[in-house]
Amino acid sequence: MKTDISRRSFLKGTAAAAAGAALASTPVMADELLIAPAPEAAEAKHPWEIPPEPVAEADIKGTIETEVLIIGGGYSGCAAAASSAERGVQVILVEQNDALTGHGVGGTGSVGSKIIDELGGNEAMGLDKPYSVVQWLRACANRARESLVAKFFNESHRAMDWLIDLALADGGNVYLSACNSRSRHYPEQPAYHMVTGLQSSADLGWAAMSVGVPILLKKDAEEHGAQFDFKTKALYLEKDGDRVVGAICEKEDGYYRYKASLGVVLATGDISGDDEMTEYFAPIANKVYSKLYTPVGSNTGSGHKMGLWAGGSFQDGPWPCMLHPQACAGFHGPFLFVSPEGKRFMDEATWVQGKCLGVMLQAKAKYAWSIFDGHWKEDLLDSLPHGGGMFWDNFRMWGTSEQDAVDAFARQVEGAGNGTGTDGRNYFQADTLEELAKLIEVPEEEFLASVARYNEMCEAGEDVDFYKEPTFLYPIKEPPYHAAKVGPALLVIVGGLNISDNFEVLTPEDKPIPGLYATGNCSGNLYASDYPINIPGNSHGRCLTWGFLLGEQFEAMKKA
């Protein structure tokens, strides 16, 4: 599908074109700041195309000047702030919430690092760059910008080394996770770096997993003079001629003009919180069991919209989604999946995106059940040298025993008991398959037939229904029998503003808008169609790497 707000088909009657017409016919004084006027109602096709009415000059309480203005206090914005401030660039970051935001468990992917170097380097760890780039592009249907993919592969090592140094200086630890798949069909490279034990977020408990790195980056940025303004919502960008020179922001006590002499960076996250944008650009996202972005209500595509109103364009759709089967149980392994109707519907030994999409599209339901028997721990241990990946393996440290993963999952599965344990809604066990069918509320006859058919193929050593690798065909014969609920979750929609290789927001004609940049999930073109995970954690890796490089760019601009 190609959306009708693509790079080259954005309507001439939209806000961007209206702004261009106004500038062409009206002399612009050096100090005159403009935003695009709202288009006529008949010309506006979607709500997100319509910019707000400008704040009256009399209502603007003051002007705040800086060299770089960063809009958004998540991973990407904090990385850009820290990298820029370290290099002597004056930075102000504005964030609409009262605290920094973060997603996931904080793991960050990179193509190499000083930790990987100590383990022998990329090649010794099984990372073949040419092959991995091909994997990435295939996952993206060859519609991602290859130069940006190469930039990530070339530069993420330096950015990760920077983060490692910051973490160690803060009393923390960084380790390489062994959660990558070893499947010959869906290989993933060791790339997922976990940051733990940071003193700057020690009092946050589990919350430090998601916001620990942004807090660390904020600490570094502030130590180098950066300013963070919370409860400050950017409403729209301002331009002097073609150049973006700042933004109008709303604080608790009124409106303020922020002026940035070097540039404005949009780092506002994704569009998950805007249902209309999601349905238009990433409709698959509305088929998930749940959306896990936080804080709820904040990821509304505000940066996407501001960039569009300032004359920018979006990457072609549909936009890819990061989907992980973690909305329910945290484990499901390579075992038999059945739908709520009790039917098998896919090859279960696939990658995390494939598991989610299989449940959402093939089962045509928002969840499924992973079914395994009393021999599951031995079967799981047997599978890990040949497969794995998130929620099949776990986030254990590289070099630790695969038995550690089995033991960790056993505490989840067996601790839940018969639907009455700490995770009773998601794990069930029974002494008979008939009893298990009742507990998970699937049709007994269909369920028993699915298990019988699956066991026949396990014994024959060939899955002629879906062609799962024979290595992962484990029969279901020994009680107790287990079920783990597989719920696809949307983490983020990783599509956004059309950007150059230097992160400049581009017009529909692919021309850079002077002074305007986008990073993180607000930026586009690194992904398309689907989210590649052959470099696990690459979305956070993109936030770190793009932010690191933006700091270098602003330093060069300041010195020029």
N, C-alpha and C positions, 0 to 999 in steps of 0.2 A: 504494500500500500504506500502511496505517496500522498502526504497530507497536502491540503491546499494552502498551508502556510509554510511551504518548503522554502529553501534558500532562494529559488529562482521564480517562484510563482506567487510570492506575497503580493497582495493586491496593491495597485498604485494608489488607491483611494484610502489606504490605512493611515494611521497616525504618522508613520515614518515619512510617507510621501507628502502628507499635508505639511509636515514640518519643512521638508525640502522646498516646497512651493513657496511657503511663507518667507523663507530665508532668501530665495531668489528674487523676490519682489520687494523686499523691505530692507533698507540699509540697517546694518547691525553695528551699534557702537561697541567698543572694546569691552565695556563693563556691562553690556546688556545681556542678561541671561534668559534663555528661552527653553521652554519645553514644547513638545508637539501638542497642538490643540486637539481636543477630542474630535474624532470624525463624526460626520452626520450619522444619525441612527441607521439610515438605510445602507450606509457603507460599512458599518461595523458588523462583522459576521459572528463574532464571539465575544463574550464579556471581557476576556483577557486582552483583547485588542484595544480596549478603550482606556486611555489614561485618565487620571483624576483631573479635576479642575485645579489650576494652580492656586497655591495659597496666596492670599492678598499680601502685598508688600507690607502693609500696615500691621499685619499679624505676625510677621517674622521678628522675633525678639532679639536676634543677634546673629553675627557671622563668626564662624569658627574656622580657622585656616590651618591647613596642614599640607604636606607634600603628597602623601598617599592616604586615601580614604578607603577603608575596607568595610564592606557591608555584609555582615554575617559572622557570628562568633562560634562556628563549628570547627572541625578539624582543618578544613581548607583555609578558612579565614585566619585562624590562629597561626598556621604554618606560614602564610604570606606575611603576617604581621611580624613574627619572630625573625624570619629571614631578612626582611627589609630593615627592621630596627637594628639588627646586628651590624648591618652595613652602613649605619649612620643616616638612614632615611627616616624622616619624621613621619610617624604613622598614627592615625586615629582609627580605631575599629569601633563601629556601632553595631549593637545587637539589640533586637526588639524585646527579648526576654530579659529576666533579671539575673541570668547565669549563662554560662557556656552550654552548648549542646553537643551531643555525641551519639553514635549509633554502634550497635554490635558489641563485640567483646574487645574491641580496640586493636585487633590484629592488623598488621600492616604488611602488605606484600611488596617485595622489591626483587629486581633481577640482580641478585648479588648483594653482598654486604661484607663488612669486615668479619662478621660471624661466619658467613659462608666461606670466605677466604680462609679462615682458620681451619675449616673442615675440608679444605682441599680445592675450593673454588667451584664455580658453576659446573664445569664439565665433570669434575669428580662427583658432584652431587646429582648428576644426571640431567642437567639443564642444557639442552641443545638450543641455542638462541634461534637459528633459522627455523627449526622445526616448531619451536614454541610460538614464534610469530605467525607461522602458517596456521597453527591451531587457533590462535586468537582471531585471525581474520576469517577463518572458516566459521567460527562461532558467531561472528558478526556478519555472516553472509557476504563477506568481502565488501562491505559498505562503510566500514570505519576508515578514517583517514590514516593511511599507512605511515605517513611521516610522523604523525603524533604517536602512533604505536611504537615506532622506532625510537622516538624521543624518550618515551617511558623506559624502554629497554636499555637505552644508552645512559640515562641520567638517574634512574631510581637508586642505583648503588650509592652514589654520592649523597643523595638525600637521606637514605637510611643510615649511613655512617654518621651523618649530622645528628639524627635523632638518637642514635645509640649513645653518642657522646653526651648529649643533653640528659638522657635518662640516667646514665652512670653518675654524672655530676650531681644529680638529684637524689642519689642513694638508691636508685632503682636497679632493675636487672632486665636484660633483654635476652630472650631465648628463641630459637628457631623451633617452630612446631612441626610435628610429624603427621599433621592431619592431611597431607596430600595423598591423592590416590596413586596407587602403583599399577592401575589397570593398563593393559596394552591398548585398549580401545579408548580410554579416557584418562591418559596420564596427566598428572599434575606435578609441577616442580616444587621442590622445597623452597619456599619463599615467604612463608607466613611468620612474621616476627611478633612475638608477644612481649609487651612492656609491663612489668609488674613491680610492686614494691616502691613506687614513687613516694617520696616524702611529701611532696606538694599536694598529694591527694590521699594521704594515708587515712584521713578521718572520714572518707566517703564510703568505706566498705566496698560492696559489690558494684556500686555506682562508678567507682574508679575505673572499672573495666571499660566503660564507654566514654567517659569524659576525662580520664587520667592524662591522656596525651594532649588534648586541647589545653588542659590546665597547665601542664608542663610548658607548652609552647607560649601560653600567655605569660607565665612567670618569666621566661626568657625574654619575651618581647618587652615587658615592663621594666626589666632590669636594664634594658638598652633604650629606655625612654619612650616606648609606645604608650598610648593612652587608650583605655577601653571605656566606652560610654554605653552602659546598659540601660534598659528601658528606653531605648532610642530607636524609633522605627523610621527607616528610610521610606519616603513616600514616592518620590520620583527623582530622576536625574535632571540636572540642568546643563545647558550647552551654551557656549560662546561660539557662534558660527557653527562649524561642524564638530567642534571639540567638546567632549564632556568635561566639565570643570568642577563638578560637585553634585550635591544632592540636597534636597529639602527634607529634613527629618523632624519627626514629632517626638518631643520629650514630655515628661509628666507636666512640665510647667508651660508648654507651648511649642511653637515651631522655631526651628533654627536652620540657617543656611550653612552647610559645610562646603568649603571650597578646597579643592585639591589641585596643586600646581603640577604634579607629575601624572597622577592618574587615579581613577576610581576602580576598585576591584569588587565585582559581584561574587559573593561567596555565600549565598543564601540557602543552599540545599536544593532539594528536588521539589516535585509538584504533587507529591502524594496526598497532601492535605487539600487540594483543589479537585473536587470530584469531577467537575466539567472538563478541566484540562486532562485529568487522568483518563477519562472515558474517550477523549478525542485522540490523545497522543499515545496512550498505552492501555487500550481497553482490556488486555489480558490481566492487568493489575486488579481489576474489579472482580476477578474470579477466584482470588485467593481466600483462604480460610480467615486470615486476619492480616492487618497492616501493623508493622511493628515500629514505624518511625516515631520519634519522640523529639520534643514534647508535642502532644497532640494539638493540632491547630496552627502549628508554626510553619510547616513545610508546604506553603501555598504557592510556590512558584513566583514569589515576589520579585526575585532577581531576574527571572526569565522575563517577566512582564516589564520591568523597568528597562531592561536591555532592548526589548522590542519597541517600547514607546520612544526610545532614544534613536531609533533607526536601525536596530539590529535585526537579525533573522534567526530562525531556528533550524536545527538540522532536520533532515527529512525524517518522517515517521514511517512505521510506528517506532516509538522509542523503546529501548530495551529495559527490562526490569531485572533487578537482583532478587532472585527467588531462592529461599532456603526452606527445606521442609522441617521447620522448627517451631511452628505455631502450636504444636501439641507435644508429643513425646520428643525427647532429645536423642533418641536412638531408634534405628530401625534396621540397620545392617543390610546384607544382600539377600534377605529372605523373601518368601512369597508375600505379594501384596494382593489384597482383595478389596473390592469396592464395597460400599454400603449394601449393595445387592448380593454380596458374597461371591462375586466373580473375579477371576484373575484377568488383568487387562494390559500388562506391559512386562518388559524386561526390567526387573527391579535392580539389577547390578549396574546402574548407570550413575551419571554425575548428579549433583544436587539440583541443578536447573532441570535436568531431564526428569528427575523424580517428581518435582513440582508440576511440571507441564504435563507429565503423564497422568497424574492424579486429576489435574484441572481439566484436561481436554479428552483423555482417553476414557477415564472413569466417569467423566462428566459429573463430578461431585467435588465438594470442597475438602474432602478428606478420604483417606483409605486406612486400611489396617495392615501392618506388617505382622505376619504370622510365623512363629518359630516354636520349636519343641524343647524338651528338657536337655537336649544335647547342644543347645545353641552356643554355649560358651566355647566348646571345643570347635564347633563349626566356624564361629567368628574368628577365633585364633588362627584356624586353618586358612581363612580367606584373606587375612590382612597382608601377607606377602605379595598377593596377586591383585589386590584391589584397595578399597578404603576410600577415604575422603571424609568430609565433615558429616557427622551423624552416622557414620559407619565405623570410622576410627574417631578418636577424640583429639583434644588440643594438648596432648602430652608433649613433653620436650623431645626434640630430635635426639636419637640415640638411646632413648629409654625402651624398655621391653614392651612388645605388643601385648603382653599379658597385663600391663598396666591399664591399657584401654579396656580390656575385657573386664578387669576388676572394677573399674570405674562405672561401666555400664551395668554390671551386675548389681551394684548398689542402687541404681535407678530402677531396674526392672524388678528385682526381687523385693526391694523395699516398698514397691507399690502394692504388692500382694494382689488380692482379688478385687481390685478396684476400690480398695479402702485405704491405701497407703497415702504417703505424702503427695503422690501424683496419681491418685486413684482414677481420675477421669481419663487418663491417657494410657495406662498400663493395666492389663488384666491377665489373670492366669486361672487355669482350670485343670481338673484331672481328666476331663474328656473333651473331645472336640465339640460334642453336642452342647455341653455346658458353656464352652467358650463362645459358641455361636449365639447363645442366649445373652451372655454378658455384653457382647459387643453389638447386639441387636441386628444381626444379619440373618437372612433366610437360611435356615438350617440345611435344607436339602441342597440348595445351590452351593453353600459353603462346603459341605462335605464332599460334593462332587468336584469342586475346584481343588480341594486338598488331595483327593484321590488321583485326579488327573495329573497334578503336579508331582506326586510321589511316583507315579508310573514313569514319567519322563526323567526323574532323578535316577531311578533304577536303570533306565535304558541309557542314561548318559547323554541324552540329546533333548533339547527343548525345541520341539518342532512348532510350538505355538508362537513363541516370541524370540527364540534363538538367544536366550541368555547363555553366556559362556558356560560350558560344562563344569568348569572349576567352581562355580558358585551355585551349583544345584545341590541343595541340602534338603533331604526329605523331612517330613513332619510326622514322626511316628512314636516318639517317646514322651510320656507325660513327665512333668506338668507341661501343658500347652500355654503359650503366651501370645498376647496381642499388644502391639504398640501402635498408637494412633498417629498417623502421618498427616500433618497439616501444613500445606504450603503457606508460606508467609512472604509478604512483600516487605523487603527492607528499604529499598529506594528505587526510584526510576532514574536510570543513569543516562538520560538524554537531556539536551539543553540547547543553549545558544551556540550558534555557529561561530567557531573561533579559528584563528590562525594558529600557526605553529608557535607563535609568541603570545598566545592566549588573548589576543585582541578580539573583541567582538566585531563580527563582520556584518556588513549590510547585505541585502538580498543580491547585490551585484558582487559580493565577495570582496568588498573594499573595507579595510580596517576603519573603525570609528576612532579617531584620535582621543586618547585619554580614557578609553573604556576597556576593561579586561574582565574575564570571567574565569572562575576556577571551581574545582570540586564538582558536585552534582548539578550546579547551575550551568556548567560548561558542557559542550557537546563534542561529537566527532571522534572521540577515542573509542566509543562503542557504537554498535548499531545492531538492530534485530534481536540479539540475545547478549547476555552478559557472560564473557569468557571467565573461567575460573582455573585455567591451567596455570596461572600465577595466582595462587590463593591470596586473598586480601588486597587485590590490585586496586579496588576503589579507594580504600584508605591510602594505598600507595600513590595513587594519582593525586589525592589531596595533598600529601606530603611533598611529592616531587614538583607539582606545579607551583605550590607555595614557595618552595625553596628556590626555584628558578625565577619566579617573579621578583624575589628579593634581589637576585643578581641583576635582573633587568633594570630595576629601579635605581640600583646603585650606579649602573653604567649611564643611565639617563641623567642622574644628578651630576655626575662628573663631566658629562658632555658639554 
